[in-house]
Amino acid sequence: MIDSTDDPIEAIQLAIKREEAAYQFYMKHSKIFKNEATRKMFERLANEEILHKEKLQKELDDNYLYEM
């Protein structure tokens, strides 16, 4: 669990890993179900996780890693 004592960089990196795991979860399930609507729903959810990951990575790049 993340709280106010955690390093922001570590918190963002953890969030990125969770988005990646969620993406894998949704993609795996999109391949399991034969119903097209269900499959597409899982694919849309997976794509949302990619967008979340990109936003987190941009936050990290723009506001924390510029000093490196």
C-alpha positions in Angstrom: 0.0 0.0 0.0 1.2 3.5 -0.8 1.0 6.3 1.7 2.4 9.8 2.2 5.7 8.5 3.5 6.5 6.7 0.2 8.9 8.1 -2.4 6.8 9.5 -5.3 9.0 7.9 -7.9 8.6 4.5 -6.3 4.9 5.0 -6.0 4.6 5.9 -9.7 6.7 3.0 -10.7 4.5 0.7 -8.6 1.4 2.1 -10.3 3.0 1.5 -13.7 3.6 -2.1 -12.8 0.0 -2.5 -11.7 -1.2 -1.0 -15.0 1.0 -3.5 -16.9 -0.4 -6.4 -14.8 -4.0 -5.2 -15.4 -3.3 -5.0 -19.1 -2.0 -8.6 -19.1 -5.1 -9.7 -17.1 -7.5 -8.1 -19.6 -5.7 -9.4 -22.7 -5.6 -12.9 -21.3 -9.3 -12.8 -20.6 -10.0 -11.3 -24.0 -8.6 -14.5 -25.6 -10.6 -16.8 -23.3 -14.1 -15.7 -24.1 -15.6 -16.5 -27.5 -18.5 -14.0 -27.2 -17.5 -11.1 -29.3 -18.9 -8.4 -27.0 -17.1 -9.8 -24.0 -13.9 -10.2 -25.9 -14.1 -6.6 -27.1 -14.9 -5.3 -23.6 -11.7 -6.9 -22.3 -9.7 -5.5 -25.2 -11.1 -2.0 -24.4 -10.2 -2.4 -20.8 -6.7 -3.5 -21.7 -6.3 -0.4 -23.9 -7.4 1.8 -21.0 -4.6 0.3 -18.9 -2.1 1.3 -21.6 -3.4 4.8 -21.5 -3.1 4.9 -17.7 0.5 3.6 -18.0 1.4 6.2 -20.5 0.0 9.0 -18.3 2.0 7.7 -15.3 5.2 7.4 -17.4 4.7 11.0 -18.7 4.3 12.2 -15.1 7.5 10.4 -14.1 9.4 11.7 -17.1 8.2 15.3 -16.9 8.3 15.8 -13.2 10.8 13.4 -11.6 13.4 12.1 -14.1 14.4 15.4 -15.7 17.3 15.7 -13.3 18.9 12.5 -14.5 
